Each structure stands twice: as C-alpha cells, then as structure tokens.
Amino acid sequence: MDMFSKSDLSAVLKDICAQYEKLAVKNMQNAEEWYKSCFTMLTESTAKNTYGAKTLEIKACRGMNEALGKQLRELEDKQNFHVSAMQDTINKLENELRTTKSEMARYLKEYQDLLNVKMALDIDTAAYRKLLEGEETQLSFTSVGSIASGYSQSSQIFGRSAYGGLPPGDTKRVLLGSLLALPRDQARNPGMCPDRN
C-alpha cells in the first residue's frame, strides 16, 4: 500500500508539474503577447506623436517660408522703386549734361565770333587812327602855313608886327610855336583860337 501511495504521489506530482509547465508556458505566451501589444501601442503612439510634431514643424516652416517670401517681395518692390527713381535721376542728369554741353558749345561759338569781330574792329580802329593821325598832321601844317601867311600879310599892311613889334620875318616862328601849344582841335580849326584880348 505504501508502494502504491508513492507511485500515486509521483504521478500526482508529475501531473502537477506538467500543469505548472503548461501554465508557465501560457503565462510566458501571454506576457509576450502583452509586451508585443504594449510595444505596438507605444510604437504607434510614438509614431503619432512624431507625425504630429513633424506636422506642426512643417506648418511652422511653411508659415516662416510664407513670411520670408512676403518680405522678399516687399524688398524687391522697394528695390525696383529705388532703381526706377535712380534711373530717372540718371536720365535727368544726362539730359541736363547734354543741354549744358550744347549751351557751352553755343556760348563758345558766340564768344569766338565776338572775339573775331573785336579783332576785326581793333584792326579797323588802328587803321582809322593812323589815317586820322596822318590827316591831322597834314591839316596842322596846312593851317599853320595859312595862319602865318595871313598874319604876315596883316603885319605888312599895318606896318607893324602882330606880336609886340617883332619883325615880319619872325612872325611865322611865333605863330608856329603858338599853334603847337594849342589843343589838337583848335590847331586843326584856326577859327577856334581864343582872342588875344
């Protein structure tokens, strides 16, 4: 009976061990499945969070890109405006420069023409002055001779000299000296001589 009890006990123990082994295997499988399930959930959650973060980051980048694009367009508009204004200023200055050059050329031509006219007038004036000086010299000597002859004849008629009793032969020398001492217009026109009184 003891032997039977021992064999039964061994069978029961084996059965219990087998059941525990099955239970352990099942628990291992359950634990593995739970771990896999948790890992999958965490992976999906992480992926969702990552996707959400990436989505937000993409949206932020798009907003920044749009803002930068707007600033770039504004800068381009301002630059185009300034370039257009500078080009207008350059065109205006070029037109003024061409006008100034044209006026300078015209003034230079007018100055050259006036200079040529002045030179011609100077030449004509010098020629006329020489002619007048020659005529004045001839008129002066002619007037002196006529006056001296007139005074000589008058002195002979009245029997005395016109100047303080000088001899008639010295009258011409006295008159010549007097006429040379007179102004030029009076020397040319004997009638303008002042009275001796």
C-alpha positions as CSV (number, residue, x, y, z in Angstrom):
1,M,0.0,0.0,0.0
2,D,2.9,2.3,0.7
3,M,4.3,1.5,-2.7
4,F,1.0,2.3,-4.3
5,S,0.8,5.6,-2.4
6,K,4.3,6.5,-3.5
7,S,3.6,5.8,-7.2
8,D,0.3,7.7,-7.0
9,L,2.1,10.6,-5.4
10,S,4.7,10.6,-8.1
11,A,2.0,10.6,-10.7
12,V,0.3,13.4,-9.0
13,L,3.5,15.3,-8.7
14,K,4.2,14.8,-12.4
15,D,0.7,15.9,-13.2
16,I,1.1,19.0,-11.1
17,C,4.5,19.7,-12.7
18,A,3.0,19.3,-16.2
19,Q,0.2,21.6,-15.3
20,Y,2.6,24.2,-13.9
21,E,4.8,23.9,-17.0
22,K,1.7,24.4,-19.2
23,L,0.7,27.3,-17.0
24,A,4.2,28.8,-17.2
25,V,4.3,28.4,-21.0
26,K,0.8,30.0,-21.2
27,N,1.9,32.8,-18.9
28,M,5.0,33.3,-21.0
29,Q,2.9,33.5,-24.1
30,N,0.5,35.9,-22.5
31,A,3.3,38.0,-21.2
32,E,5.0,38.0,-24.6
33,E,1.7,38.9,-26.3
34,W,1.1,41.7,-23.8
35,Y,4.6,43.0,-24.3
36,K,4.2,42.9,-28.0
37,S,0.8,44.7,-27.7
38,C,2.3,47.3,-25.5
39,F,5.3,47.8,-27.8
40,T,2.9,48.1,-30.7
41,M,0.8,50.6,-28.9
42,L,3.9,52.6,-27.8
43,T,5.3,52.5,-31.3
44,E,2.0,53.7,-32.8
45,S,1.7,56.4,-30.2
46,T,5.3,57.5,-30.7
47,A,4.7,57.5,-34.5
48,K,1.5,59.5,-34.0
49,N,3.3,61.9,-31.7
50,T,6.3,62.1,-34.1
51,Y,3.9,62.7,-37.1
52,G,2.1,65.3,-35.1
53,A,5.3,67.0,-34.2
54,K,6.6,66.8,-37.8
55,T,3.2,68.1,-39.0
56,L,3.5,71.1,-36.6
57,E,7.1,71.6,-37.6
58,I,6.1,71.6,-41.3
59,K,3.3,74.0,-40.7
60,A,5.7,76.3,-38.8
61,C,8.2,76.1,-41.6
62,R,5.5,76.8,-44.2
63,G,4.4,79.9,-42.2
64,M,8.0,81.1,-41.9
65,N,8.5,80.5,-45.6
66,E,5.5,82.5,-46.5
67,A,6.6,85.3,-44.2
68,L,10.1,85.3,-45.7
69,G,8.5,85.2,-49.2
70,K,6.4,88.3,-48.4
71,Q,9.4,90.1,-47.0
72,L,11.4,89.2,-50.1
73,R,8.6,90.5,-52.4
74,E,8.4,93.8,-50.4
75,L,12.2,94.2,-50.6
76,E,12.1,93.5,-54.3
77,D,9.3,96.1,-54.8
78,K,11.3,98.7,-52.8
79,Q,14.4,97.9,-54.7
80,N,12.6,98.2,-58.0
81,F,11.2,101.6,-56.9
82,H,14.6,102.9,-55.8
83,V,16.2,101.6,-59.0
84,S,13.5,103.3,-61.1
85,A,13.9,106.5,-59.2
86,M,17.7,106.4,-59.6
87,Q,17.3,105.6,-63.3
88,D,15.0,108.7,-63.7
89,T,17.6,110.8,-61.8
90,I,20.4,109.5,-64.1
91,N,18.3,110.2,-67.2
92,K,17.6,113.7,-65.9
93,L,21.2,114.4,-65.2
94,E,22.3,113.0,-68.6
95,N,19.7,115.3,-70.3
96,E,21.0,118.3,-68.2
97,L,24.6,117.4,-69.1
98,R,23.7,117.3,-72.8
99,T,21.9,120.6,-72.5
100,T,24.8,122.1,-70.7
101,K,27.3,120.8,-73.3
102,S,25.1,122.2,-76.1
103,E,24.9,125.6,-74.3
104,M,28.6,125.7,-73.7
105,A,29.3,124.9,-77.3
106,R,26.9,127.7,-78.4
107,Y,28.4,130.2,-75.9
108,L,31.9,129.2,-77.1
109,K,30.9,129.8,-80.7
110,E,29.3,133.1,-79.8
111,Y,32.5,134.1,-77.8
112,Q,34.7,133.1,-80.8
113,D,32.5,135.1,-83.1
114,L,32.6,138.1,-80.8
115,L,36.4,137.8,-80.4
116,N,36.8,137.7,-84.2
117,V,34.6,140.8,-84.5
118,K,36.6,142.5,-81.8
119,M,39.9,141.7,-83.5
120,A,38.5,143.0,-86.8
121,L,37.3,146.2,-85.1
122,D,40.7,146.6,-83.4
123,I,42.4,146.3,-86.7
124,D,40.0,148.8,-88.4
125,T,40.3,151.2,-85.4
126,A,44.1,151.0,-85.6
127,A,43.9,151.7,-89.4
128,Y,41.5,154.6,-88.9
129,R,43.6,156.0,-86.1
130,K,46.7,156.0,-88.4
131,L,44.7,157.6,-91.2
132,L,43.3,160.3,-88.8
133,E,46.7,161.0,-87.4
134,G,48.1,161.4,-90.9
135,E,45.2,163.7,-91.8
136,E,45.6,165.7,-88.6
137,T,49.3,166.2,-89.3
138,Q,48.6,167.4,-92.8
139,L,45.8,169.7,-91.6
140,S,48.0,171.1,-88.8
141,F,50.8,172.0,-91.1
142,T,48.4,173.4,-93.7
143,S,46.7,175.5,-91.0
144,V,49.9,176.8,-89.6
145,G,51.1,177.9,-93.1
146,S,47.8,179.7,-93.8
147,I,47.7,181.5,-90.5
148,A,51.3,182.5,-90.7
149,S,50.8,183.9,-94.2
150,G,47.7,185.8,-93.0
151,Y,49.4,187.4,-90.1
152,S,52.4,188.2,-92.2
153,Q,50.3,190.0,-94.7
154,S,48.4,191.8,-92.0
155,S,51.6,193.0,-90.4
156,Q,52.9,194.3,-93.7
157,I,49.6,196.1,-94.3
158,F,49.6,197.9,-91.0
159,G,53.4,198.3,-91.0
160,R,54.0,196.5,-87.7
161,S,54.2,193.0,-86.2
162,A,51.2,191.3,-84.7
163,Y,53.2,190.4,-81.6
164,G,54.8,193.3,-79.8
165,G,56.7,194.8,-82.8
166,L,58.5,191.7,-83.9
167,P,59.9,191.8,-87.4
168,P,57.7,190.3,-90.1
169,G,60.3,187.5,-90.7
170,D,59.9,186.2,-87.2
171,T,56.1,186.1,-87.2
172,K,55.9,182.6,-88.7
173,R,58.1,181.2,-86.0
174,V,56.0,182.8,-83.3
175,L,52.7,181.6,-84.8
176,L,54.1,178.0,-85.3
177,G,55.1,177.9,-81.6
178,S,51.7,179.2,-80.5
179,L,49.7,176.7,-82.6
180,L,51.8,173.7,-81.5
181,A,51.0,174.7,-77.9
182,L,47.2,174.8,-78.6
183,P,44.9,171.7,-78.2
184,R,44.6,169.5,-81.2
185,D,41.0,170.6,-82.2
186,Q,42.0,174.3,-82.0
187,A,45.1,173.6,-84.1
188,R,43.0,171.9,-86.7
189,N,40.5,174.8,-86.7
190,P,42.2,178.1,-86.6
191,G,38.9,179.9,-86.2
192,M,38.7,178.4,-82.7
193,C,41.8,180.2,-81.4
194,P,41.0,182.5,-78.4
195,D,41.1,186.2,-78.6
196,R,44.3,187.9,-77.6
197,N,42.3,190.4,-75.5
